Amino acid sequence: MTEETPGFDEKPDVPSGATPEDAEPKAAPSAPEAGAAPAGDASQDAGLVAQLDQVRTALNERTADLQRLQAEYQNYRRRVERDRVAVKEIAVANLLSELLPVLDDIGRAREHGELVGGFKSVAESTEAVAAKLGLQQFGKEGEPFDPTIHEALMHSYAPDVTETTCVAILQPGYRIGERTIRPARVAVAEPQPGAQTVKPAEESDKAAGAESADDKESGGPDEG
């Protein structure tokens, strides 16, 4: 006689009123699929991306502000340098303007042969300093009259000029670079009135005389 092992053929106790499906063991919940990110990680990544975009936007704004400040600083430096040069030129021009009468006296003394001895050395040193500061003298006899750099103090007519010409320099002009400190004071001469009308008549008379001379040499138009 074999002994039966209790419990193998016994069915689990089922409460009264329960269906047979209730007696079947329930399957354990399946593990999450490999590679699927939890919902919490996805929201965290989205937050990091949004923060990164904000940082990039702030960085671009700060970069634009820095570039604008650099441009404004460069413009400021150029403006300050330009003003500094202009102030220096004005100061030098004012100083040399006060020195022009002394240079005029030196020029007159040189013309009269009085620039000798120690006075000559002082005069040449003064002229050298003025030239070092950029002072330039202009104005020569025979150059065309230019009202922007010449001041006419005397006026006359001359038969040997074809345009208004400076025939005498009464006082030389001075400039610093493109800035005129004092215009050259000159005497000017203009062509003689009527010279332009007389000259063509004389040329026509000469041409007629030349034609008559050619006719005489060729025997005249009626010969032959």
Disulfide bonds with the S-S distance in Angstrom:
none
